[in-house]
Amino acid sequence: MQATITQPKIRARRARPSFKGIGRAIRYLTKYGSQAVWPYIFLIIATLSQLAVPRMIRNVIDAVTSGYLADQVLQAMDKIPAQLVDTVLPKILEATGKPNSLTLDQLKVTLESDLANAPRALITALVLIIIFAILRGVFSFLQAFWAEKNSQAVAYDLRNDLYAKIQQLSFSYHDKNQTGQLMIRATDDVEKVRVFIGQALLQLVGAIILLTGTIIILFTSNVSLAWTAMPILPVALVLFMTFGIISQPLFAKVQQKLAALNTVLQENLAGIKVIKAFTREKQQQKKFRTAADDTMNQGIVVARLFTFLFPFVFLIANLGQAAILYVGGKQIIAGMLSIGAWQEFSLYLMYLFFPIAQLGFIITQLGQASTSADRIFEILDAKSDIVDKPDARKLPAVKGDVKFDNVTFRYFGGGDPVLKNVSFEAKPGETIALLGATGSGKTSIINLLPRFYDPSEGSITIDGHDLRDVTLDSLRSQIGIVLQETTLFSGTIRDNIAFGKPEATLEEIQSAAKSAAAHDFIMSFPDGYDTHVGERGTTLSGGQKQRVAIARALLLNPRILILDDSTSSVDVATESHIQEALETLMKGRTSFVIAQRISTVMNADKILVLEKGEIVAQGRHAELMEEEPIYAEIYNSQLLHEEN
């Protein structure tokens, strides 16, 4: 099986806009059942309460105007001479909008009723306005609260899924993708998706409900005015769709620039000591400033697009408002439209324009969220090349018989092989030393043993079990590893030693530390094993970190032990103590030791000398000194160097 990665390196998304990612993110809400529906129920109630208010305002205005008109007409009628009543009555009926069939006495009764009912109608409408306002406020709060709760839950799930996926992905994936690129997916991209689900998605649904309700009310209130307002809708919708198609690739570029900026920041923070040691602060500041400029410039490109969009939208809305003013004004003059009805229509017209203007902000967040969602699911959909087979079985307790059979290995499945036709066998309890120059393939061999990678050709077995036929957990739990680059985690020394066995007792932890020559320096700290170490163990020296890492591996009591130049960061005296402890501990275990110095592996059961990915010599120290000129040359050159 080739050590290839089926998911290509994280790259820019295609220019064609896609909303599949954001759709998948929204489907995360289905995990929460009815909880996901509550915000939308509250939204409907709040929107209906909002739609009811203009009708109440119309009732208020109509009550005031009808009462005032009735009072003025009654006063005027008392002053009309009796002989002119029959002449004036038709004009009064026309002016008041009353039926032409009414007599004078019937008109007076009707007007007196209007005058008497006006205060009650006014109070009723005002009370209803207050009730609807309270309903809208309460349910708007509930809608926002539950929407935020749901969006935080989705963000929580996405971050956990991302973290779990990143942990599962093979070393090949991490070799190809920068840490900063992955970090931005789990932070900024998830937050953009969360904001859309918690705010913009709700606003989008609310805008659709408000727009639909308003259109229905407008057509039932005044058809001619409604048709006057309608032409702005298709224009606005086409405009927003066009801008949405244009903007999404731009948002993708913004996220790429931001990821590059984050990568520079992460690398500089991780390497701050090196930067200061080589006085490269100004050069790194320049590098960061360049990345920041790129991010800013791309943000300005997006901002320029939307600064053109919104004024254009408001221009369309104002043109629609002007048309409504003209048509509505003519109807009022002609007596076809009351002041209350006009005010009601004007308020509903605002409800028509508001969702259209709101779509601009929604499109912005949709473009950002869809781009971010695509980037998130690009990781979640990535396929690891190191996975358990469907029929993989658990590796039983091993004796430690390790065999490499004609193994060839290439990183990423291409290029020149870093290992070529490597074959050897380690019997249970043997110590195998790997010796060779940098780049000779030593680290590649030990990376293949716990299946960090799979060989491109050949096979590796433990006790006759092919590594690809057993589960990763059962394999790696029986291998103890001390890597050349020591990694400790924030927490106490005790936590770091017990990292692979959290249930270990203090006595077990101390025993492992003593075997790794770490107990004495740990007890020299005031808090002993409860001493906190800094990020990546920066409060400990290189040798101290190395010994803690050795203790961490030994605590697992593994049958197979891998030591990747594990004494490279300690002084000669400490190295001597560790070597004595390791010689005792490696008895009964199959051990693989990488070392730069022959003096540290002279007692190994088998020494493998590697050169350019091939085993050029193997055997015990004495045999190699006699039979292999390459080994003797390495030994003599190191011996001469140490003497000098």
C-alpha positions as CSV (number, residue, x, y, z in Angstrom):
1,M,0.0,0.0,0.0
2,Q,1.5,3.3,-1.0
3,A,2.0,6.0,1.5
4,T,-0.1,8.4,-0.5
5,I,-2.7,10.8,0.7
6,T,-6.0,10.8,-1.1
7,Q,-7.0,14.3,0.0
8,P,-5.0,17.0,-1.8
9,K,-3.2,19.7,0.0
10,I,-5.6,22.4,1.3
11,R,-6.0,24.8,-1.6
12,A,-8.3,27.6,-2.8
13,R,-11.8,26.5,-3.6
14,R,-13.0,26.7,-7.2
15,A,-14.3,30.0,-8.3
16,R,-17.8,28.7,-8.9
17,P,-19.9,29.4,-5.8
18,S,-21.1,26.5,-3.8
19,F,-23.5,26.4,-0.9
20,K,-23.2,22.6,-0.2
21,G,-20.9,23.2,2.8
22,I,-23.2,25.7,4.5
23,G,-26.1,23.4,3.9
24,R,-24.3,20.6,5.6
25,A,-23.4,22.9,8.5
26,I,-27.1,23.8,8.9
27,R,-28.0,20.1,9.0
28,Y,-26.0,19.9,12.3
29,L,-29.1,21.6,13.8
30,T,-31.1,18.4,13.3
31,K,-29.2,16.8,16.1
32,Y,-31.1,19.1,18.5
33,G,-34.6,18.2,17.5
34,S,-37.3,20.6,18.6
35,Q,-34.7,22.9,20.2
36,A,-33.6,23.8,16.6
37,V,-37.2,24.7,15.7
38,W,-38.0,27.0,18.6
39,P,-36.2,30.1,17.3
40,Y,-38.2,29.9,14.1
41,I,-41.5,29.5,15.9
42,F,-40.7,32.6,18.0
43,L,-39.6,34.4,14.9
44,I,-43.0,33.8,13.2
45,I,-44.9,35.1,16.3
46,A,-42.6,38.2,16.5
47,T,-43.0,38.8,12.7
48,L,-46.8,38.5,12.8
49,S,-46.9,40.9,15.8
50,Q,-44.8,43.3,13.7
51,L,-47.2,42.9,10.7
52,A,-50.2,43.7,12.9
53,V,-49.0,47.1,14.0
54,P,-49.5,49.2,10.8
55,R,-53.2,48.1,10.8
56,M,-53.6,49.3,14.4
57,I,-51.9,52.6,13.5
58,R,-54.4,52.9,10.6
59,N,-57.3,52.3,13.1
60,V,-55.8,55.1,15.3
61,I,-55.6,57.6,12.5
62,D,-59.0,56.6,11.1
63,A,-60.6,56.9,14.6
64,V,-59.0,60.4,15.1
65,T,-59.9,61.7,11.6
66,S,-63.4,60.2,11.6
67,G,-64.2,61.7,15.1
68,Y,-62.7,65.0,14.2
69,L,-64.6,65.1,10.8
70,A,-67.9,64.0,12.5
71,D,-67.6,66.8,15.1
72,Q,-66.8,69.4,12.4
73,V,-69.7,68.3,10.2
74,L,-72.2,68.3,13.1
75,Q,-71.2,71.8,14.0
76,A,-71.5,72.9,10.4
77,M,-74.9,71.3,9.9
78,D,-76.3,73.2,12.9
79,K,-75.5,76.4,11.0
80,I,-77.0,75.4,7.7
81,P,-80.4,77.1,7.0
82,A,-83.3,74.6,6.7
83,Q,-84.1,75.7,3.1
84,L,-80.6,74.8,2.0
85,V,-80.4,71.4,3.7
86,D,-81.7,69.4,0.7
87,T,-79.2,71.2,-1.5
88,V,-76.1,70.7,0.8
89,L,-76.9,67.2,2.0
90,P,-75.5,65.3,-1.1
91,K,-72.3,67.3,-0.8
92,I,-72.0,66.5,2.9
93,L,-72.6,62.8,2.2
94,E,-70.0,62.8,-0.5
95,A,-67.4,64.6,1.7
96,T,-67.9,62.3,4.6
97,G,-68.0,59.1,2.5
98,K,-71.5,58.2,3.8
99,P,-74.1,56.4,1.6
100,N,-76.2,58.7,-0.6
101,S,-79.4,57.1,0.7
102,L,-79.1,58.6,4.2
103,T,-81.5,61.2,5.4
104,L,-80.4,64.2,7.4
105,D,-81.5,62.6,10.7
106,Q,-79.8,59.3,9.8
107,L,-76.6,61.2,8.9
108,K,-76.7,63.0,12.3
109,V,-77.1,59.7,14.1
110,T,-74.2,58.2,12.1
111,L,-71.9,61.1,12.8
112,E,-72.8,61.2,16.5
113,S,-72.0,57.5,16.6
114,D,-68.6,58.1,14.9
115,L,-67.9,60.9,17.4
116,A,-68.8,58.8,20.4
117,N,-66.9,55.7,19.2
118,A,-63.7,57.5,18.2
119,P,-62.2,57.6,21.8
120,R,-63.0,53.9,22.3
121,A,-61.5,52.9,19.0
122,L,-58.4,55.1,19.7
123,I,-57.9,53.4,23.1
124,T,-58.5,49.9,21.7
125,A,-56.0,50.4,18.9
126,L,-53.3,51.9,21.3
127,V,-53.7,49.0,23.7
128,L,-53.4,46.5,20.9
129,I,-50.2,48.3,19.6
130,I,-48.7,48.0,23.1
131,I,-49.7,44.3,23.3
132,F,-48.2,43.5,19.9
133,A,-45.1,45.5,20.8
134,I,-44.7,43.5,24.0
135,L,-45.2,40.2,22.1
136,R,-42.7,41.2,19.5
137,G,-40.1,42.2,22.2
138,V,-40.6,39.0,24.2
139,F,-40.5,36.6,21.3
140,S,-37.6,38.5,19.6
141,F,-35.6,38.0,22.8
142,L,-36.6,34.3,22.9
143,Q,-35.8,33.9,19.2
144,A,-32.3,35.5,19.6
145,F,-31.5,33.5,22.7
146,W,-32.4,30.1,21.3
147,A,-30.8,30.9,18.0
148,E,-27.5,31.9,19.7
149,K,-27.7,28.7,21.9
150,N,-28.2,26.6,18.8
151,S,-25.4,28.3,16.9
152,Q,-23.0,27.8,19.8
153,A,-24.0,24.1,19.9
154,V,-23.3,23.7,16.2
155,A,-19.9,25.5,16.6
156,Y,-19.1,23.2,19.5
157,D,-19.9,20.1,17.4
158,L,-17.9,21.4,14.4
159,R,-14.8,22.2,16.5
160,N,-14.9,18.8,18.2
161,D,-15.4,17.1,14.8
162,L,-12.5,19.1,13.3
163,Y,-10.2,18.3,16.3
164,A,-11.1,14.6,16.2
165,K,-10.6,14.5,12.4
166,I,-7.2,16.3,12.6
167,Q,-6.1,13.8,15.2
168,Q,-7.2,10.9,13.0
169,L,-5.5,12.1,9.8
170,S,-2.2,10.5,9.0
171,F,1.3,12.1,9.2
172,S,1.2,12.5,5.4
173,Y,-1.7,15.0,5.7
174,H,0.1,17.0,8.4
175,D,3.3,16.9,6.4
176,K,1.5,18.7,3.5
177,N,-0.5,21.2,5.5
178,Q,0.7,24.0,7.8
179,T,-0.4,24.2,11.4
180,G,-1.7,27.8,10.9
181,Q,-3.9,26.7,8.0
182,L,-5.5,24.0,10.2
183,M,-5.9,26.4,13.2
184,I,-7.8,29.0,11.2
185,R,-10.3,26.4,10.1
186,A,-11.1,25.5,13.7
187,T,-11.4,29.1,14.9
188,D,-12.2,31.8,12.4
189,D,-14.0,29.6,9.9
190,V,-16.2,27.9,12.5
191,E,-17.0,31.3,14.0
192,K,-18.2,32.6,10.6
193,V,-20.5,29.6,10.2
194,R,-21.7,30.1,13.7
195,V,-22.6,33.7,13.1
196,F,-24.5,32.9,10.0
197,I,-26.5,30.1,11.7
198,G,-27.2,32.2,14.8
199,Q,-28.0,35.5,13.1
200,A,-28.1,35.6,9.3
201,L,-30.0,32.4,8.7
202,L,-32.7,33.6,11.1
203,Q,-32.7,37.0,9.5
204,L,-33.1,35.3,6.1
205,V,-36.1,33.3,7.2
206,G,-37.5,36.4,9.0
207,A,-37.0,38.5,5.8
208,I,-38.8,35.9,3.7
209,I,-41.8,35.8,6.2
210,L,-41.9,39.6,6.5
211,L,-41.7,40.0,2.7
212,T,-44.3,37.4,1.9
213,G,-46.7,38.7,4.6
214,T,-46.2,42.3,3.5
215,I,-46.9,41.5,-0.2
216,I,-50.1,39.6,0.7
217,I,-51.3,42.5,2.9
218,L,-50.4,45.1,0.2
219,F,-52.4,43.3,-2.5
220,T,-55.4,42.9,-0.2
221,S,-55.2,46.5,0.8
222,N,-54.7,48.4,-2.4
223,V,-53.9,46.5,-5.6
224,S,-52.9,49.5,-7.7
225,L,-50.4,50.7,-5.1
226,A,-49.1,47.2,-4.6
227,W,-48.4,46.8,-8.4
228,T,-46.6,50.1,-8.3
229,A,-44.1,48.7,-5.6
230,M,-43.6,45.3,-7.2
231,P,-41.1,46.1,-9.9
232,I,-38.3,46.8,-7.4
233,L,-38.4,43.2,-6.1
234,P,-37.1,41.3,-9.1
235,V,-34.5,44.0,-9.7
236,A,-33.2,43.8,-6.1
237,L,-33.2,40.0,-6.1
238,V,-31.3,39.8,-9.4
239,L,-28.8,42.3,-8.0
240,F,-28.3,40.4,-4.8
241,M,-27.9,37.1,-6.6
242,T,-25.3,38.6,-8.9
243,F,-23.3,40.1,-6.0
244,G,-23.5,36.8,-4.2
245,I,-21.9,34.9,-7.1
246,I,-19.2,37.6,-7.4
247,S,-18.5,37.9,-3.7
248,Q,-18.1,34.2,-2.6
249,P,-14.7,33.7,-4.4
250,L,-13.5,37.0,-2.9
251,F,-14.4,35.8,0.6
252,A,-12.5,32.6,-0.2
253,K,-9.4,34.7,-1.0
254,V,-9.9,36.6,2.3
255,Q,-9.8,33.4,4.3
256,Q,-6.7,32.2,2.4
257,K,-4.9,35.5,3.2
258,L,-6.0,35.3,6.8
259,A,-4.8,31.7,7.0
260,A,-1.4,32.8,5.6
261,L,-1.2,35.6,8.2
262,N,-2.1,33.1,11.0
263,T,0.6,30.8,9.8
264,V,3.3,33.5,9.9
265,L,2.1,34.4,13.4
266,Q,2.1,30.8,14.7
267,E,5.6,30.1,13.3
268,N,7.0,33.3,14.8
269,L,5.5,32.6,18.2
270,A,6.8,29.0,18.1
271,G,10.3,30.1,17.1
272,I,10.5,33.4,19.1
273,K,13.8,32.3,20.7
274,V,15.4,31.6,17.4
275,I,14.2,34.9,16.0
276,K,15.7,36.8,19.0
277,A,18.9,34.8,19.0
278,F,19.6,35.6,15.4
279,T,18.2,39.2,15.7
280,R,15.7,38.7,12.9
281,E,12.9,40.7,14.5
282,K,12.8,43.3,11.8
283,Q,12.8,40.8,9.0
284,Q,10.0,38.8,10.6
285,Q,8.1,42.0,11.2
286,K,8.4,42.7,7.5
287,K,7.2,39.2,6.7
288,F,4.2,39.6,9.0
289,R,3.5,43.1,7.6
290,T,3.5,41.7,4.1
291,A,1.0,39.0,5.1
292,A,-1.1,41.6,6.9
293,D,-1.1,43.9,3.9
294,D,-2.3,41.1,1.7
295,T,-5.1,40.4,4.1
296,M,-6.1,44.0,4.3
297,N,-6.0,44.6,0.6
298,Q,-8.2,41.6,-0.1
299,G,-10.6,42.8,2.6
300,I,-10.7,46.2,0.9
301,V,-11.6,44.5,-2.4
302,V,-14.6,42.9,-0.8
303,A,-15.5,46.2,1.0
304,R,-15.4,48.1,-2.3
305,L,-17.8,45.6,-3.8
306,F,-20.4,46.1,-1.1
307,T,-20.0,49.8,-0.8
308,F,-21.2,49.9,-4.3
309,L,-24.0,47.4,-3.6
310,F,-25.8,49.1,-0.7
311,P,-26.1,52.6,-2.2
312,F,-27.5,51.0,-5.4
313,V,-30.1,49.1,-3.3
314,F,-31.1,52.2,-1.5
315,L,-31.4,54.0,-4.9
316,I,-33.8,51.3,-6.1
317,A,-35.8,51.6,-2.8
318,N,-36.0,55.4,-3.1
319,L,-37.3,55.1,-6.7
320,G,-40.0,52.8,-5.5
321,Q,-40.9,55.1,-2.7
322,A,-41.2,58.0,-5.2
323,A,-43.5,56.0,-7.4
324,I,-45.7,55.1,-4.4
325,L,-45.9,58.8,-3.3
326,Y,-47.1,59.8,-6.7
327,V,-49.8,57.1,-7.1
328,G,-50.9,57.3,-3.5
329,G,-51.1,61.1,-3.6
330,K,-53.4,61.0,-6.6
331,Q,-55.7,58.5,-4.9
332,I,-55.9,60.7,-1.7
333,I,-56.7,63.8,-3.8
334,A,-59.4,61.8,-5.6
335,G,-60.9,60.6,-2.3
336,M,-60.1,56.9,-3.1
337,L,-57.6,56.6,-0.2
338,S,-58.0,57.6,3.4
339,I,-55.1,59.1,5.4
340,G,-55.1,56.1,7.7
341,A,-55.0,53.7,4.8
342,W,-52.2,55.7,3.2
343,Q,-50.2,55.6,6.5
344,E,-50.8,51.9,6.8
345,F,-49.6,51.3,3.2
346,S,-46.5,53.5,3.8
347,L,-45.5,51.4,6.9
348,Y,-46.0,48.2,5.0
349,L,-43.9,49.6,2.2
350,M,-41.1,50.1,4.7
351,Y,-41.6,46.4,5.6
352,L,-41.1,45.7,2.0
353,F,-37.9,47.7,1.6
354,F,-36.4,46.6,4.9
355,P,-36.1,42.9,4.1
356,I,-34.6,43.8,0.7
357,A,-32.0,46.1,2.3
358,Q,-31.4,43.4,4.9
359,L,-30.6,40.9,2.2
360,G,-27.4,42.8,1.5
361,F,-26.1,42.0,4.9
362,I,-27.4,38.4,4.7
363,I,-25.6,37.9,1.4
364,T,-22.4,39.2,2.9
365,Q,-22.6,36.7,5.8
366,L,-23.8,33.9,3.5
367,G,-20.8,34.4,1.2
368,Q,-18.4,34.3,4.2
369,A,-20.1,31.4,5.9
370,S,-20.4,29.3,2.7
371,T,-16.7,29.8,2.0
372,S,-15.8,28.9,5.6
373,A,-18.1,25.9,5.6
374,D,-16.5,24.6,2.4
375,R,-13.0,24.9,4.1
376,I,-14.2,23.1,7.2
377,F,-15.7,20.2,5.3
378,E,-12.6,20.0,3.2
379,I,-10.9,18.8,6.3
380,L,-13.8,16.7,7.6
381,D,-14.0,14.9,4.2
382,A,-10.3,14.3,3.9
383,K,-9.3,10.6,3.8
384,S,-6.5,9.3,5.9
385,D,-4.2,6.8,4.2
386,I,-3.5,5.2,7.5
387,V,-6.7,3.6,8.7
388,D,-7.9,0.3,10.1
389,K,-9.0,-2.3,7.6
390,P,-12.7,-3.2,7.9
391,D,-11.6,-6.7,9.0
392,A,-8.6,-5.5,11.1
393,R,-8.1,-7.6,14.3
394,K,-6.7,-6.6,17.6
395,L,-3.0,-7.3,18.0
396,P,-2.5,-9.8,20.9
397,A,0.2,-9.3,23.4
398,V,3.4,-9.4,21.4
399,K,6.8,-11.1,22.1
400,G,8.6,-8.5,19.9
401,D,9.7,-10.4,16.8
402,V,9.9,-7.6,14.2
403,K,10.6,-8.2,10.6
404,F,11.1,-5.8,7.7
405,D,10.7,-7.7,4.4
406,N,12.0,-5.9,1.3
407,V,10.5,-2.6,2.4
408,T,10.6,0.5,0.1
409,F,9.1,3.8,1.2
410,R,8.4,7.1,-0.6
411,Y,6.9,10.1,1.1
412,F,3.6,11.2,-0.5
413,G,3.9,8.2,-2.8
414,G,6.2,9.9,-5.3
415,G,9.8,11.0,-5.9
416,D,12.9,9.0,-5.0
417,P,12.5,6.4,-2.3
418,V,13.9,7.3,1.1
419,L,14.1,3.5,1.9
420,K,15.1,0.9,-0.7
421,N,14.6,-2.8,-0.3
422,V,15.2,-2.8,3.5
423,S,15.1,-6.2,5.1
424,F,16.1,-7.3,8.6
425,E,14.7,-9.1,11.6
426,A,14.7,-8.2,15.3
427,K,14.3,-11.2,17.6
428,P,12.3,-10.7,20.9
429,G,14.5,-8.9,23.4
430,E,17.1,-7.8,20.9
431,T,18.4,-4.2,20.7
432,I,18.7,-2.9,17.1
433,A,20.8,0.1,16.6
434,L,20.3,2.3,13.5
435,L,23.4,4.2,12.5
436,G,24.0,6.5,9.6
437,A,24.3,10.1,8.4
438,T,21.4,12.6,8.4
439,G,18.9,11.6,5.7
440,S,20.0,8.0,5.5
441,G,16.6,6.7,6.5
442,K,16.9,6.0,10.2
443,T,13.8,8.0,11.2
444,S,11.8,6.6,8.3
445,I,12.3,3.1,9.7
446,I,11.0,3.9,13.1
447,N,8.1,5.9,11.6
448,L,7.0,2.8,9.7
449,L,7.0,0.6,12.8
450,P,4.0,2.2,14.6
451,R,2.3,2.8,11.2
452,F,2.8,6.6,11.1
453,Y,3.2,5.7,7.4
454,D,2.8,2.6,5.4
455,P,5.5,1.1,3.2
456,S,5.2,1.7,-0.5
457,E,6.4,-1.8,-1.2
458,G,7.1,-4.8,1.0
459,S,5.7,-5.6,4.4
460,I,6.4,-5.2,8.1
461,T,5.3,-7.8,10.6
462,I,5.3,-8.2,14.4
463,D,5.2,-11.8,15.6
464,G,4.0,-12.7,12.1
465,H,1.2,-10.2,12.0
466,D,1.3,-7.7,9.1
467,L,0.9,-4.3,10.6
468,R,-1.8,-3.4,8.1
469,D,-4.0,-6.3,9.3
470,V,-4.2,-5.2,13.0
471,T,-5.9,-2.2,14.6
472,L,-3.8,0.9,15.1
473,D,-4.7,1.2,18.8
474,S,-3.7,-2.3,19.7
475,L,-0.4,-1.8,17.7
476,R,0.6,1.6,19.1
477,S,-0.3,0.7,22.7
478,Q,2.5,-1.9,22.7
479,I,5.1,0.4,21.4
480,G,6.9,3.0,23.6
481,I,8.4,5.9,21.7
482,V,10.9,8.7,22.7
483,L,11.2,11.0,19.7
484,Q,14.2,13.2,19.0
485,E,12.0,16.3,19.2
486,T,10.7,16.2,22.7
487,T,7.1,17.4,23.2
488,L,5.7,18.1,26.6
489,F,2.3,19.5,27.3
490,S,1.1,22.3,29.6
491,G,0.4,20.8,33.0
492,T,2.5,19.1,35.8
493,I,5.5,16.8,35.4
494,R,3.3,14.1,36.8
495,D,0.7,14.6,34.1
496,N,3.3,14.5,31.4
497,I,4.9,11.3,32.6
498,A,1.4,9.7,32.9
499,F,0.3,11.0,29.5
500,G,-0.1,7.5,28.0
501,K,-1.4,6.0,31.3
502,P,-3.5,8.5,33.2
503,E,-4.5,6.0,35.8
504,A,-0.9,5.3,36.9
505,T,-0.2,5.6,40.6
506,L,2.5,8.0,41.9
507,E,4.7,5.1,42.8
508,E,4.6,3.8,39.2
509,I,5.3,7.3,37.9
510,Q,8.3,7.7,40.3
511,S,9.6,4.3,39.4
512,A,9.6,5.3,35.7
513,A,11.2,8.6,36.5
514,K,14.0,6.9,38.5
515,S,14.7,4.5,35.6
516,A,15.0,7.5,33.3
517,A,17.3,9.4,35.7
518,A,14.6,12.1,36.1
519,H,13.6,11.6,39.8
520,D,16.4,13.5,41.4
521,F,15.9,16.7,39.4
522,I,12.1,16.5,39.7
523,M,12.4,16.3,43.5
524,S,14.7,19.4,43.4
525,F,11.7,21.5,42.5
526,P,9.6,22.9,45.4
527,D,6.5,21.2,44.1
528,G,8.2,18.0,43.0
529,Y,6.0,16.0,40.6
530,D,3.3,18.7,40.8
531,T,5.6,21.2,39.3
532,H,4.0,22.9,36.3
533,V,5.9,23.0,33.0
534,G,5.5,25.8,30.5
535,E,4.2,25.6,27.0
536,R,6.1,22.8,25.2
537,G,8.1,22.3,28.4
538,T,10.0,25.5,28.0
539,T,10.7,25.8,31.8
540,L,12.8,22.6,31.7
541,S,16.2,22.2,30.1
542,G,16.7,20.0,27.0
543,G,18.1,17.1,29.1
544,Q,15.3,17.4,31.6
545,K,12.6,17.3,28.9
546,Q,14.3,14.3,27.3
547,R,14.3,12.3,30.6
548,V,10.7,13.1,31.3
549,A,9.9,11.9,27.8
550,I,11.8,8.7,28.4
551,A,9.9,8.2,31.7
552,R,6.6,8.7,29.8
553,A,7.5,5.9,27.4
554,L,8.8,3.5,30.1
555,L,5.7,3.9,32.2
556,L,3.7,2.0,29.5
557,N,6.1,-1.0,30.0
558,P,6.0,-1.6,26.2
559,R,7.2,-4.8,24.6
560,I,8.8,-2.8,21.8
561,L,10.8,0.4,22.6
562,I,11.8,3.1,20.1
563,L,14.5,5.6,21.2
564,D,15.1,8.2,18.5
565,D,18.5,9.6,19.5
566,S,17.0,10.0,23.0
567,T,20.3,11.0,24.7
568,S,21.1,13.8,22.2
569,S,20.1,16.6,24.6
570,V,21.9,15.5,27.8
571,D,25.4,15.9,29.1
572,V,27.9,13.1,29.3
573,A,27.3,12.4,32.9
574,T,23.5,12.2,32.5
575,E,23.9,10.2,29.3
576,S,25.9,7.6,31.3
577,H,23.1,7.3,33.9
578,I,20.4,7.0,31.2
579,Q,22.4,4.5,29.3
580,E,22.8,2.3,32.4
581,A,19.1,2.5,33.1
582,L,18.1,1.8,29.5
583,E,20.4,-1.2,29.2
584,T,18.5,-2.7,32.2
585,L,15.1,-1.7,30.9
586,M,15.7,-2.9,27.3
587,K,16.3,-6.4,28.6
588,G,13.4,-8.5,27.5
589,R,12.2,-5.8,25.1
590,T,12.8,-5.4,21.4
591,S,14.4,-2.0,21.2
592,F,15.2,0.2,18.3
593,V,17.8,2.9,19.0
594,I,18.8,5.7,16.8
595,A,22.1,7.3,17.7
596,Q,24.6,9.6,16.1
597,R,27.5,8.3,18.1
598,I,28.7,4.7,17.8
599,S,29.7,4.8,21.5
600,T,26.1,4.7,22.5
601,V,25.2,1.6,20.5
602,M,28.3,-0.6,20.8
603,N,26.5,-3.1,23.0
604,A,23.5,-3.5,20.6
605,D,22.6,-7.0,19.5
606,K,22.5,-5.8,15.9
607,I,23.7,-2.6,14.3
608,L,22.2,-1.5,11.0
609,V,24.4,0.9,9.0
610,L,22.3,2.9,6.6
611,E,23.3,5.0,3.6
612,K,21.0,6.7,1.2
613,G,18.0,4.6,2.3
614,E,19.8,1.2,2.1
615,I,21.3,-1.1,4.7
616,V,24.9,-1.2,3.7
617,A,26.1,-3.2,6.7
618,Q,24.6,-5.0,9.7
619,G,25.9,-7.1,12.6
620,R,27.4,-6.7,16.1
621,H,30.1,-4.1,16.8
622,A,33.0,-6.5,16.8
623,E,31.9,-8.2,13.6
624,L,31.4,-4.9,11.8
625,M,34.8,-3.6,12.8
626,E,36.4,-6.6,11.2
627,E,34.3,-7.1,8.2
628,E,32.8,-3.7,7.2
629,P,35.2,-0.9,6.2
630,I,32.4,1.6,6.2
631,Y,31.5,1.0,9.8
632,A,35.2,1.0,10.8
633,E,35.7,4.3,9.1
634,I,32.7,5.8,10.9
635,Y,34.0,4.5,14.2
636,N,37.6,5.7,13.7
637,S,36.5,9.1,12.6
638,Q,34.2,9.5,15.6
639,L,36.9,8.2,18.0
640,L,39.4,10.6,16.6
641,H,36.9,13.5,16.9
642,E,36.2,12.6,20.6
643,E,40.0,12.4,21.3
644,N,40.5,15.8,19.8
